[in-house]
Amino acid sequence: MNRNIKLMAMFAIGAGAVFTSCKKNNVVMEPAALNALNNKSNLSSQAAATLPTKAEALLAMQVYNNHFYNQYGTYGPSFKAYYWKDDNHTGRMDFWTQQEAIETLIDAYNINPSVDLKNKISYLYNGVRDGYGLLWTNNIYNDDIVWGALMCVRAFKITNDGGMLDMAKNNFNMMWNRAWDTQTLGGGLWWTTNNQTKNTCVNAPAVICAMLLYQATGDVTYMTKAKQIMDWMVIKLYDSSTGEVKGAINTSGTITEGALSYTQGTFIGACDLLRFYYPASNYLAMGLKAMDYARSSMCNESGGILKDENGIADTQGMKSIFARWATIFVKNTGTASNYGPWLDANAAQAWSIRNSQGLMWNIWGTRTPESVRNAFETTCGVAMMNGIYNYH
């Protein structure tokens, strides 16, 4: 992640804790669709919010692309693109948020497949190659490497482009070789190459990435690594009594960060991918407990709308990551009757606060301003709207 503004928040046991976390090829929206969008009232009341349709979930993605997608040249016989970081087009999104914006596009494709969205996934992947090269060894943030590898392996599942799979494998392997350590705290992946903390934001998505690499390649060493990471996380970062997933632990064994939506969500996603292969480890129960904690303790009120997490730029789009893995978990575990109404309410609330352009920021209790929005915070509503159609 771009950590010029990133803070390591301290979690004070027994005291009040403050948590902060660890880029235009215009798509023309049909006038009728935009008019219908703007004629619907922009509500801020959860009770009044109406569940967005599957077509509106696609429209939300198209609106996002209208504002932030930039196709900027050719790449061999293909094209390259990136997402602008804001509506002013002051530059591309930084490395890790770019990957998450592409993952939001992948989510949208999986719900509403189209040639246009599939092409954009490929062009954005080419933009990552063009902007950062094939191997990201100069990036000190191991979680960045994982987010990028995870995007690539998910994109591969759609395109069957072997280059995407190679990029995912090579970068995951590089990250593993420098980050996995058993000498300190008995295991876990270091957050950065400075080896000061081991964070859920690298470990949990690494489990997901490793399992997807196993599924794509049949190489059981990836599944073994996923299990190693998860078993360490369960001991060091998962609170079995509450379902909370702590954010980070330092070399002396002190928890330095509490739960955030993206770490809670990726832990849930890791449980989902492991539970079938290791039923005796009871990952299903852990995933359910983590979902229960998110619903009861990570919302503005129990069972309500997810907290804003608006403190710094790196936290503003984290609800999109939670939406992704929580809704896939609900689909795969058949728990829509339990969690569906809560997640539906969040999707409806996000859509109800869109501005006249159709953009949704991450503060879901307040109508989105008409002024310039950044591209990371505006992924949240798009991901949640598409996510509910994983189980609907």
GIVEN-V407580 format. One record per backbone hydrogen bond with DSSP energy under -0.5 kcal/mol. NH is the residue of the N-H (numbers start at 1). CO is the residue of the C=O. E is the energy in kcal/mol with one decimal. If there is no record, write none. Layout:
nh | co | e
NH | CO | E
NH | CO | E
This chain:
nh | co | e
3 | 1 | -1.1
5 | 2 | -0.6
7 | 21 | -0.6
9 | 7 | -0.8
9 | 20 | -0.8
12 | 10 | -0.8
13 | 11 | -0.7
15 | 12 | -1.9
18 | 10 | -0.7
23 | 83 | -9.9
25 | 69 | -0.6
26 | 24 | -1.5
28 | 26 | -0.7
29 | 27 | -0.6
34 | 30 | -2.1
35 | 31 | -2.9
36 | 32 | -2.3
37 | 33 | -2.2
38 | 34 | -2.4
39 | 35 | -1.8
40 | 36 | -0.9
40 | 37 | -0.6
43 | 41 | -1.1
46 | 44 | -0.5
49 | 45 | -1.2
49 | 46 | -0.6
57 | 53 | -1.7
58 | 54 | -1.7
59 | 55 | -2.3
60 | 56 | -2.4
61 | 57 | -1.4
62 | 58 | -2.3
63 | 59 | -2.8
64 | 60 | -2.0
65 | 61 | -2.5
66 | 62 | -2.4
67 | 63 | -1.4
68 | 64 | -2.2
69 | 65 | -1.6
70 | 82 | -2.5
72 | 70 | -0.7
72 | 80 | -1.4
73 | 80 | -0.9
75 | 78 | -2.4
78 | 75 | -2.2
80 | 73 | -2.5
81 | 123 | -2.0
82 | 70 | -2.2
83 | 23 | -0.8
84 | 23 | -0.6
84 | 68 | -3.2
85 | 91 | -3.0
87 | 373 | -1.3
89 | 86 | -1.5
93 | 83 | -2.6
98 | 94 | -2.3
99 | 95 | -1.5
100 | 96 | -1.6
101 | 97 | -2.2
102 | 98 | -2.2
103 | 99 | -2.2
104 | 100 | -1.9
105 | 101 | -1.7
106 | 102 | -2.4
107 | 103 | -2.6
108 | 104 | -2.1
109 | 105 | -2.5
110 | 106 | -2.4
111 | 107 | -1.2
112 | 108 | -2.9
118 | 114 | -2.1
119 | 115 | -2.8
120 | 116 | -2.2
121 | 117 | -2.1
122 | 118 | -1.8
123 | 119 | -2.7
124 | 120 | -2.7
125 | 121 | -2.1
126 | 122 | -2.4
127 | 123 | -1.8
128 | 124 | -1.8
129 | 125 | -2.2
130 | 126 | -2.7
131 | 127 | -2.4
132 | 128 | -2.6
133 | 129 | -1.9
137 | 135 | -0.6
139 | 136 | -1.6
140 | 138 | -0.7
142 | 140 | -0.8
142 | 191 | -1.9
143 | 191 | -0.9
145 | 141 | -1.5
146 | 142 | -1.8
147 | 143 | -2.9
148 | 144 | -2.4
149 | 145 | -2.5
150 | 146 | -2.9
151 | 147 | -2.1
152 | 148 | -2.1
153 | 149 | -2.3
154 | 150 | -2.0
155 | 151 | -2.5
156 | 152 | -2.4
157 | 153 | -1.3
158 | 154 | -0.6
158 | 155 | -1.1
159 | 155 | -2.5
160 | 156 | -2.9
162 | 160 | -0.7
164 | 161 | -1.0
165 | 161 | -1.3
166 | 162 | -2.5
167 | 163 | -2.3
168 | 164 | -2.2
169 | 165 | -2.8
170 | 166 | -2.9
171 | 167 | -1.9
172 | 168 | -2.3
173 | 169 | -2.9
174 | 170 | -2.0
175 | 171 | -2.5
176 | 172 | -2.9
177 | 173 | -2.3
178 | 174 | -1.3
179 | 175 | -2.1
180 | 176 | -2.2
181 | 188 | -1.8
185 | 183 | -0.5
187 | 184 | -1.2
190 | 179 | -1.8
191 | 197 | -2.8
193 | 140 | -1.3
195 | 192 | -1.5
198 | 249 | -2.6
199 | 197 | -0.5
200 | 247 | -2.6
201 | 247 | -0.6
202 | 199 | -1.3
203 | 199 | -2.1
204 | 200 | -2.3
205 | 200 | -0.6
206 | 202 | -1.3
207 | 203 | -1.5
208 | 204 | -1.7
209 | 205 | -2.9
210 | 206 | -2.7
211 | 207 | -2.3
212 | 208 | -2.3
213 | 209 | -2.3
214 | 210 | -2.3
215 | 211 | -2.4
216 | 212 | -1.9
217 | 213 | -2.2
218 | 214 | -3.1
220 | 218 | -0.8
222 | 219 | -1.5
223 | 219 | -0.6
224 | 220 | -2.3
225 | 221 | -2.1
226 | 222 | -2.3
227 | 223 | -2.2
228 | 224 | -2.1
229 | 225 | -2.5
230 | 226 | -2.5
231 | 227 | -2.6
232 | 228 | -1.7
233 | 229 | -2.5
234 | 230 | -2.7
235 | 231 | -1.2
236 | 232 | -2.5
237 | 233 | -3.1
238 | 233 | -1.4
239 | 244 | -2.8
240 | 238 | -0.9
242 | 239 | -0.7
243 | 239 | -3.3
246 | 237 | -3.3
246 | 244 | -0.6
247 | 257 | -2.3
248 | 257 | -1.0
249 | 198 | -1.4
250 | 254 | -2.4
251 | 196 | -1.0
253 | 250 | -2.2
256 | 248 | -1.8
257 | 248 | -0.9
264 | 260 | -2.7
265 | 261 | -2.5
266 | 262 | -2.0
267 | 263 | -1.8
268 | 264 | -1.8
269 | 265 | -2.3
270 | 266 | -2.3
271 | 267 | -2.4
272 | 268 | -2.1
273 | 269 | -2.0
274 | 270 | -1.8
275 | 271 | -2.0
276 | 272 | -0.6
277 | 274 | -0.5
278 | 274 | -2.1
281 | 278 | -1.4
282 | 279 | -1.4
283 | 278 | -0.5
286 | 282 | -1.4
287 | 283 | -2.8
288 | 284 | -2.5
289 | 285 | -2.3
290 | 286 | -2.6
291 | 287 | -2.3
292 | 288 | -2.6
293 | 289 | -2.2
294 | 290 | -2.1
295 | 291 | -2.4
296 | 292 | -2.4
297 | 293 | -3.0
298 | 294 | -1.6
300 | 305 | -3.0
303 | 295 | -3.5
304 | 301 | -2.7
307 | 298 | -2.0
315 | 312 | -1.4
316 | 312 | -0.9
316 | 313 | -0.6
318 | 315 | -1.5
320 | 317 | -1.2
321 | 317 | -0.6
321 | 318 | -0.7
322 | 318 | -1.8
323 | 319 | -2.8
324 | 320 | -1.9
325 | 321 | -1.8
326 | 322 | -2.7
327 | 323 | -1.9
328 | 324 | -1.5
329 | 325 | -2.0
330 | 326 | -2.2
331 | 327 | -2.1
332 | 328 | -2.8
333 | 329 | -2.2
334 | 330 | -0.8
334 | 331 | -0.7
335 | 330 | -1.7
338 | 335 | -0.9
339 | 335 | -2.6
340 | 336 | -1.7
343 | 339 | -2.3
344 | 340 | -3.3
345 | 341 | -2.0
346 | 342 | -1.5
347 | 343 | -2.2
348 | 344 | -2.8
349 | 345 | -2.3
350 | 346 | -2.4
351 | 347 | -2.2
352 | 348 | -1.9
353 | 349 | -0.9
353 | 350 | -0.7
354 | 351 | -1.2
355 | 359 | -2.0
358 | 355 | -1.5
364 | 362 | -1.2
366 | 363 | -1.6
368 | 353 | -3.5
375 | 85 | -2.6
378 | 374 | -1.1
379 | 376 | -1.8
380 | 377 | -0.8
383 | 379 | -2.7
384 | 380 | -2.3
385 | 381 | -2.7
386 | 382 | -2.2
387 | 383 | -2.5
388 | 384 | -1.8
389 | 386 | -1.2
390 | 387 | -2.4
391 | 388 | -0.9
392 | 388 | -1.3
